[in-house]
Amino acid sequence: MPASRPTAQPAGPLVVSGVSMHDLLASCAAAATISRPPRQPEPEKTEQAGRAEREQGHRRAA
């Protein structure tokens, strides 16, 4: 029986799924962004907005 020679492996990375690394990383980043709940507004900004709304209401009433 003759000795068989092993076949050479390709030099580059083996692509099995057909999805590029760029697309894979982009989809992971998008999924992480969507899965996070929206941030709560900072208290100082909320108080300033409330004051501005109250002042607008007083100006309209006057």
C-alpha positions in Angstrom: 0.0 0.0 0.0 1.5 3.3 -1.0 1.9 6.0 1.6 -0.5 8.9 1.0 0.7 12.4 1.4 -1.5 14.7 3.5 -3.3 17.4 1.6 -2.1 21.0 2.1 -4.3 23.3 4.2 -5.1 26.7 2.7 -2.9 29.5 4.0 -5.6 31.9 4.9 -8.5 31.7 7.4 -11.2 29.2 6.7 -14.6 30.8 6.0 -17.3 28.4 6.9 -20.4 30.5 7.4 -20.0 32.9 4.6 -20.4 35.9 6.9 -17.6 38.4 7.0 -16.0 39.4 10.3 -17.1 43.0 9.7 -20.7 42.0 9.3 -20.5 39.7 12.4 -19.0 42.4 14.6 -21.5 45.0 13.3 -24.5 42.8 14.1 -23.1 42.1 17.6 -22.7 45.8 18.2 -26.2 46.6 16.9 -27.7 43.8 19.1 -25.9 45.2 22.2 -27.1 48.7 21.5 -30.7 47.6 21.0 -30.8 45.4 24.1 -29.8 48.2 26.5 -32.6 50.1 28.1 -32.6 53.9 27.5 -30.6 56.0 29.9 -32.4 57.9 32.6 -31.9 61.7 32.3 -29.6 63.3 34.7 -31.3 65.0 37.7 -29.8 68.5 37.0 -31.1 68.5 33.5 -34.5 67.3 34.5 -34.8 70.1 37.1 -33.7 72.7 34.6 -36.2 71.5 32.1 -39.0 71.6 34.7 -38.1 75.1 35.7 -38.1 76.2 32.1 -41.6 74.7 31.5 -42.9 76.3 34.7 -41.5 79.7 33.5 -43.1 79.2 30.1 -46.5 78.5 31.8 -46.3 81.6 33.9 -45.4 83.7 30.9 -48.4 82.3 29.0 -50.8 82.9 31.9 -49.6 86.5 32.3 
